[in-house]
Amino acid sequence: MSILNEIISDKKKEVELRKKLFPSTYWEKSPLFGRKTYSLANKLKNSHSGIIAEHKRRSPSRSNINNGLSISEVAIGYEAAGVCGMSILTDLKYFGGSLEDLNAARAVCKFPLLRKEFIIDPYQVIEAKANGADVVLLIATILSRDKIKLLSETAKSLNLEVLLEVHNEKELEKSIMPSLDMLGVNNRNLKTFEVNLEKSRELAPKIPDDFVKVSESGISKIESIQNLKTFGFQGFLIGETFMKSADPGDSALNLIKKLES
């Protein structure tokens, strides 16, 4: 079984358990459920840098990226740096994250937050809204077209934006629909975890201009961002580059200053 199949198998069990412990009606009573959301798509369209900065403690390819940082401090640092939004891993078993991380970040910042998760059920979209998310990630490789439609339309009904992630042309073709806001190309192969920025360059011309284009994973150099911009990308999701430093906010600030100079 590949690591991705293992994650999805575990996620199905986790979601069923969480539904029993915390039904949707529980989340719908959350103080955050009715809040006005922030638009990540608009931020990216109007930004010189287009940076979406990530909070990630670990991953299947790296057992410890940075476990010692407070998510609140990271969120405050990222907002002060001027990033467009923050991506927060909420998977516990494989990435060391949680919904509590999302909630804690929401309590200290006023910019768009993306719930980065293996979303397979509308229940997880409701969880995202109730814990302060503005955007949800949907991963095409683990979802059918019908499921992408169901999940993205659920998100839109809750005033959440949708970032749909693809890895190849086949996934892109099955995914394009009006209920998406942003289309992301993940440069990391989720089966092998190898990174290749050529993925973004190859798929860019095939993404309709109706969607904000986002390049994800393996981005660490100014030159890479500048090059990807020429292919129409307006968003750049950066995780390990910031998180492996002692001060992710400062690391993000330095990158943004160089991009805007």
Sine and cosine of phi, psi and omega as CSV:
sin_phi,cos_phi,sin_psi,cos_psi,sin_omega,cos_omega
0.00,0.00,0.77,-0.64,0.03,-1.00
-0.94,0.34,0.32,-0.95,0.00,-1.00
-0.87,0.50,-0.60,0.80,0.00,-1.00
-0.91,0.41,-0.70,0.71,0.03,-1.00
-0.89,0.46,-0.60,0.80,0.03,-1.00
-0.90,0.44,-0.71,0.71,0.01,-1.00
-0.87,0.50,-0.71,0.70,-0.05,-1.00
-0.92,0.39,-0.64,0.77,0.05,-1.00
-0.86,0.50,-0.71,0.71,0.03,-1.00
-0.92,0.39,-0.61,0.80,-0.04,-1.00
-0.90,0.43,-0.64,0.77,0.02,-1.00
-0.86,0.51,-0.69,0.72,0.01,-1.00
-0.91,0.41,-0.67,0.74,-0.02,-1.00
-0.88,0.48,-0.71,0.71,-0.03,-1.00
-0.90,0.43,-0.68,0.73,0.01,-1.00
-0.88,0.47,-0.64,0.77,0.03,-1.00
-0.92,0.40,-0.70,0.71,-0.03,-1.00
-0.90,0.43,-0.57,0.82,0.04,-1.00
-0.87,0.49,-0.60,0.80,0.01,-1.00
-0.96,0.29,-0.64,0.77,-0.03,-1.00
-0.97,0.25,-0.67,0.74,-0.05,-1.00
-0.75,-0.67,1.00,0.07,0.01,-1.00
-0.86,0.50,0.31,-0.95,0.00,-1.00
-0.81,0.59,-0.59,0.81,-0.01,-1.00
-0.88,0.47,-0.50,0.87,0.06,-1.00
-0.90,0.44,-0.73,0.68,-0.04,-1.00
-0.94,0.35,-0.54,0.84,-0.02,-1.00
-0.92,0.39,-0.27,0.96,0.05,-1.00
-1.00,-0.03,-0.02,1.00,-0.01,-1.00
-0.89,0.46,0.61,-0.79,0.04,-1.00
-0.86,0.52,-0.44,0.90,-0.04,-1.00
-1.00,0.07,-0.19,0.98,-0.14,-0.99
-0.90,0.44,-0.53,0.85,-0.04,-1.00
-0.99,-0.15,0.13,0.99,-0.08,-1.00
-0.93,0.36,0.45,-0.89,0.08,-1.00
-0.97,0.24,0.75,-0.66,-0.08,-1.00
-1.00,-0.02,0.34,-0.94,0.06,-1.00
-0.99,-0.14,0.58,-0.81,-0.03,-1.00
-1.00,-0.06,0.91,-0.42,0.08,-1.00
-0.96,0.28,-0.62,0.78,-0.02,-1.00
-0.85,0.52,-0.70,0.71,0.01,-1.00
-0.91,0.41,-0.63,0.78,0.03,-1.00
-0.87,0.50,-0.70,0.71,-0.03,-1.00
-0.91,0.41,-0.63,0.77,-0.01,-1.00
-0.90,0.44,-0.49,0.87,-0.10,-1.00
-0.95,-0.32,0.33,0.94,-0.07,-1.00
-0.93,-0.37,0.54,-0.84,0.10,-0.99
-0.99,0.17,-0.47,0.88,-0.09,-1.00
-0.99,-0.16,-0.68,0.73,-0.01,-1.00
0.95,0.31,0.37,0.93,-0.09,-1.00
-0.99,0.15,0.79,-0.61,0.21,-0.98
-0.95,-0.33,0.92,-0.40,-0.09,-1.00
-0.99,-0.10,0.66,-0.75,-0.12,-0.99
-0.96,-0.27,0.49,-0.87,0.19,-0.98
-0.92,-0.39,0.89,-0.45,-0.05,-1.00
-0.54,-0.84,0.87,-0.50,-0.03,-1.00
-0.99,0.15,-0.61,0.79,-0.01,-1.00
-0.37,-0.93,0.12,-0.99,0.04,-1.00
-0.46,-0.89,0.21,-0.98,0.03,-1.00
-0.86,0.51,-0.41,0.91,-0.01,-1.00
-1.00,-0.06,-0.25,0.97,0.04,-1.00
-0.63,-0.78,0.92,-0.39,-0.12,-0.99
-0.93,0.36,-0.41,0.91,0.03,-1.00
-0.52,-0.86,0.95,-0.31,0.06,-1.00
-1.00,-0.03,-0.80,0.60,0.07,-1.00
-0.19,-0.98,0.99,-0.12,-0.04,-1.00
-1.00,0.01,-0.20,0.98,-0.18,-0.98
-1.00,0.00,-0.06,1.00,-0.10,-1.00
-1.00,-0.04,0.58,-0.82,0.10,-1.00
-0.98,0.19,0.76,-0.64,0.00,-1.00
-0.87,0.49,-0.56,0.83,0.01,-1.00
-0.89,0.46,-0.70,0.71,0.01,-1.00
-0.91,0.42,-0.63,0.78,0.02,-1.00
-0.90,0.44,-0.70,0.71,0.00,-1.00
-0.89,0.46,-0.70,0.71,0.02,-1.00
-0.88,0.47,-0.67,0.74,0.01,-1.00
-0.90,0.44,-0.69,0.73,0.01,-1.00
-0.90,0.43,-0.68,0.74,-0.02,-1.00
-0.91,0.42,-0.66,0.75,0.02,-1.00
-0.90,0.44,-0.52,0.85,0.00,-1.00
-0.95,0.32,-0.36,0.93,0.01,-1.00
1.00,-0.03,0.41,0.91,0.06,-1.00
-0.93,0.37,0.34,-0.94,-0.03,-1.00
-0.97,0.23,-0.48,0.88,-0.02,-1.00
-0.13,-0.99,0.09,-1.00,-0.05,-1.00
-0.78,-0.63,0.75,-0.67,0.06,-1.00
-0.99,-0.15,0.77,-0.63,-0.07,-1.00
-0.83,-0.56,0.89,-0.45,0.06,-1.00
-0.94,0.33,0.80,-0.59,-0.01,-1.00
-0.92,-0.39,0.09,1.00,0.07,-1.00
-0.99,0.17,0.80,-0.60,-0.06,-1.00
-0.99,0.13,-0.79,0.62,-0.17,-0.99
-0.87,0.49,-0.68,0.73,-0.12,-0.99
-0.98,-0.22,-0.38,0.92,-0.08,-1.00
-0.83,-0.56,-0.07,1.00,0.07,-1.00
0.95,0.30,0.32,0.95,-0.02,-1.00
-0.97,-0.25,-0.04,-1.00,0.00,-1.00
-0.26,-0.97,0.25,-0.97,0.11,-0.99
-0.90,0.43,-0.48,0.88,0.04,-1.00
-0.88,0.47,-0.55,0.83,0.06,-1.00
-0.88,0.47,-0.70,0.72,0.01,-1.00
-0.88,0.48,-0.72,0.69,0.00,-1.00
-0.89,0.46,-0.67,0.75,-0.02,-1.00
-0.92,0.40,-0.63,0.78,0.03,-1.00
-0.92,0.39,-0.67,0.74,0.00,-1.00
-0.86,0.51,-0.55,0.83,-0.05,-1.00
-0.92,0.38,-0.36,0.93,-0.11,-0.99
-0.88,-0.47,-0.02,1.00,-0.05,-1.00
-0.66,-0.75,0.31,-0.95,-0.02,-1.00
-0.78,-0.63,0.76,0.64,0.10,-0.99
-0.71,-0.71,0.20,-0.98,-0.11,-0.99
-0.90,0.44,0.70,-0.72,0.06,-1.00
-0.89,-0.46,0.74,-0.67,0.02,-1.00
-0.97,-0.25,0.81,-0.59,0.15,-0.99
-0.99,0.14,0.94,-0.35,0.02,-1.00
-0.99,-0.12,0.93,-0.36,-0.17,-0.99
-0.39,-0.92,0.29,-0.96,0.08,-1.00
-1.00,0.02,0.99,0.11,-0.11,-0.99
-1.00,0.10,0.85,-0.53,-0.05,-1.00
-0.79,-0.62,-0.08,1.00,-0.13,-0.99
-0.58,-0.82,0.65,-0.76,0.03,-1.00
-0.82,0.58,-0.45,0.89,0.04,-1.00
-0.82,0.57,-0.64,0.77,-0.03,-1.00
-0.94,0.35,-0.45,0.89,0.06,-1.00
-0.94,0.33,-0.65,0.76,0.06,-1.00
-0.90,0.44,-0.68,0.73,0.08,-1.00
-0.84,0.55,-0.70,0.72,-0.03,-1.00
-0.86,0.51,-0.75,0.66,-0.01,-1.00
-0.87,0.49,-0.68,0.73,-0.06,-1.00
-0.94,0.34,-0.28,0.96,-0.03,-1.00
-0.93,-0.37,0.28,0.96,0.18,-0.98
0.99,-0.15,0.15,0.99,0.02,-1.00
-0.96,0.27,0.45,-0.89,0.12,-0.99
-0.93,-0.37,-0.36,0.93,-0.10,-1.00
-0.64,-0.77,0.57,-0.82,0.15,-0.99
-0.87,-0.49,0.52,-0.85,0.08,-1.00
-0.99,-0.10,0.74,-0.67,0.16,-0.99
-0.88,-0.47,0.72,-0.70,-0.09,-1.00
-0.95,-0.31,0.93,-0.36,-0.13,-0.99
-0.86,0.51,-0.57,0.82,-0.10,-1.00
-0.91,0.41,-0.33,0.94,-0.03,-1.00
-0.95,-0.32,0.07,1.00,-0.10,-1.00
-0.77,-0.64,0.59,-0.81,0.14,-0.99
-0.98,0.20,0.24,-0.97,0.04,-1.00
-0.86,0.51,-0.68,0.73,0.00,-1.00
-0.88,0.47,-0.62,0.79,0.00,-1.00
-0.95,0.33,-0.62,0.79,0.07,-1.00
-0.87,0.50,-0.68,0.73,0.01,-1.00
-0.89,0.47,-0.75,0.67,-0.01,-1.00
-0.87,0.50,-0.75,0.66,-0.06,-1.00
-0.93,0.36,-0.66,0.75,-0.03,-1.00
-0.94,0.35,-0.61,0.79,0.03,-1.00
-0.94,0.34,-0.55,0.84,0.11,-0.99
-0.89,0.46,-0.70,0.71,0.01,-1.00
-0.87,0.49,-0.73,0.68,-0.03,-1.00
-0.88,0.47,-0.58,0.81,0.00,-1.00
-0.92,0.40,-0.34,0.94,0.02,-1.00
-0.97,-0.23,0.20,0.98,-0.02,-1.00
0.89,0.46,0.52,0.86,0.11,-0.99
-0.99,-0.16,0.58,-0.82,0.12,-0.99
-1.00,0.07,0.30,-0.95,-0.05,-1.00
-0.82,-0.58,0.81,-0.59,0.17,-0.99
-0.96,-0.28,0.91,-0.40,-0.01,-1.00
-0.99,-0.15,0.81,-0.59,-0.08,-1.00
-0.97,-0.24,0.77,-0.64,0.04,-1.00
-0.82,-0.58,0.30,-0.95,0.01,-1.00
-0.84,-0.54,-0.26,0.97,-0.02,-1.00
-0.40,-0.92,0.09,-1.00,-0.09,-1.00
-0.91,0.42,-0.59,0.80,-0.01,-1.00
-0.88,0.48,-0.70,0.71,0.03,-1.00
-0.91,0.42,-0.62,0.79,0.00,-1.00
-0.89,0.45,-0.72,0.70,-0.05,-1.00
-0.88,0.47,-0.62,0.79,-0.04,-1.00
-0.98,0.22,-0.27,0.96,-0.19,-0.98
-0.99,-0.15,-0.40,0.92,-0.15,-0.99
-0.90,0.43,0.85,-0.53,0.02,-1.00
-0.34,-0.94,0.35,-0.94,-0.12,-0.99
-0.91,0.42,-0.34,0.94,-0.08,-1.00
-0.99,0.13,0.21,0.98,0.08,-1.00
-0.97,-0.26,0.49,-0.87,0.05,-1.00
-0.94,-0.33,-0.64,0.77,-0.07,-1.00
-0.75,-0.67,0.61,-0.80,0.09,-1.00
-0.90,-0.44,0.86,-0.52,-0.04,-1.00
-0.95,-0.32,0.63,-0.78,0.11,-0.99
-0.96,-0.27,0.89,-0.46,0.04,-1.00
-1.00,0.06,0.89,-0.46,-0.02,-1.00
-0.98,0.22,-0.11,0.99,0.01,-1.00
-0.99,-0.16,0.78,-0.63,0.09,-1.00
-0.96,0.28,0.90,-0.45,-0.09,-1.00
-0.94,0.33,-0.18,0.98,0.03,-1.00
-1.00,-0.05,-0.59,0.81,-0.03,-1.00
-0.94,-0.33,-0.29,0.96,-0.04,-1.00
0.92,0.39,0.26,0.97,0.11,-0.99
-0.98,0.19,0.51,-0.86,-0.06,-1.00
-0.91,-0.42,0.68,-0.74,0.05,-1.00
-0.50,-0.87,0.94,-0.35,-0.03,-1.00
-0.92,0.40,-0.26,0.97,0.03,-1.00
-0.88,0.48,-0.44,0.90,0.04,-1.00
-0.82,0.57,-0.73,0.68,-0.02,-1.00
-0.90,0.44,-0.69,0.72,-0.04,-1.00
-0.91,0.42,-0.60,0.80,-0.01,-1.00
-0.92,0.38,-0.67,0.74,-0.11,-0.99
-1.00,0.06,-0.33,0.94,-0.07,-1.00
-0.76,0.65,-0.75,0.66,-0.05,-1.00
-0.91,0.41,-0.32,0.95,-0.06,-1.00
-1.00,0.00,-0.15,0.99,0.01,-1.00
-1.00,0.04,0.86,-0.51,0.01,-1.00
-0.86,0.51,0.53,-0.85,-0.04,-1.00
-0.94,0.35,-0.14,0.99,0.05,-1.00
-0.91,0.42,-0.36,0.93,-0.08,-1.00
-0.93,-0.36,0.58,-0.82,0.11,-0.99
-0.95,0.31,0.78,-0.63,-0.02,-1.00
-1.00,-0.01,0.76,-0.65,-0.02,-1.00
-0.81,-0.58,0.72,-0.69,0.09,-1.00
-0.97,-0.25,0.75,-0.66,-0.11,-0.99
-0.84,-0.54,0.65,-0.76,0.16,-0.99
0.98,0.21,0.64,-0.77,0.11,-0.99
0.96,0.27,0.23,0.97,-0.02,-1.00
-0.99,-0.15,0.87,-0.49,-0.02,-1.00
-0.67,-0.74,-0.24,0.97,-0.08,-1.00
-0.92,-0.38,0.58,-0.81,0.06,-1.00
-0.83,0.56,-0.69,0.73,-0.06,-1.00
-0.86,0.50,-0.61,0.80,0.00,-1.00
-0.90,0.43,-0.70,0.72,0.00,-1.00
-0.90,0.44,-0.72,0.69,-0.01,-1.00
-0.87,0.48,-0.64,0.77,0.03,-1.00
-0.92,0.40,-0.70,0.72,-0.01,-1.00
-0.91,0.42,-0.51,0.86,0.05,-1.00
-0.88,0.47,-0.56,0.83,0.00,-1.00
-0.93,0.36,-0.27,0.96,0.05,-1.00
-0.99,-0.10,0.12,0.99,0.07,-1.00
1.00,-0.09,0.10,1.00,0.02,-1.00
-0.97,0.23,0.71,-0.70,0.02,-1.00
-0.91,-0.41,-0.23,0.97,0.00,-1.00
-0.81,-0.59,0.58,-0.82,-0.04,-1.00
-0.66,-0.75,0.95,-0.33,-0.04,-1.00
-1.00,0.03,0.89,-0.46,-0.08,-1.00
-0.84,-0.55,0.81,-0.59,-0.06,-1.00
-0.89,-0.46,-0.97,0.23,-0.14,-0.99
-0.88,0.48,-0.56,0.83,0.00,-1.00
-0.82,0.58,-0.68,0.74,0.02,-1.00
-0.99,0.14,-0.71,0.71,-0.15,-0.99
-0.93,0.36,-0.41,0.91,-0.01,-1.00
-0.99,0.14,-0.10,1.00,0.05,-1.00
-1.00,0.03,0.31,-0.95,-0.01,-1.00
-0.93,0.38,-0.48,0.88,-0.02,-1.00
-0.73,-0.69,1.00,0.00,-0.05,-1.00
-0.84,0.55,-0.61,0.79,0.00,-1.00
-0.89,0.46,-0.68,0.73,0.01,-1.00
-0.92,0.39,-0.63,0.78,0.03,-1.00
-0.89,0.46,-0.66,0.75,0.04,-1.00
-0.91,0.41,-0.66,0.75,0.00,-1.00
-0.87,0.49,-0.70,0.71,0.00,-1.00
-0.88,0.48,-0.66,0.75,0.01,-1.00
-0.92,0.40,-0.69,0.72,-0.01,-1.00
-0.90,0.43,-0.65,0.76,0.03,-1.00
-0.86,0.51,-0.68,0.74,0.00,-1.00
-0.92,0.39,-0.63,0.78,0.00,-1.00
-0.92,0.40,-0.57,0.82,-0.09,-1.00
-1.00,-0.03,-0.09,1.00,-0.04,-1.00
-0.99,0.15,0.00,0.00,0.00,0.00
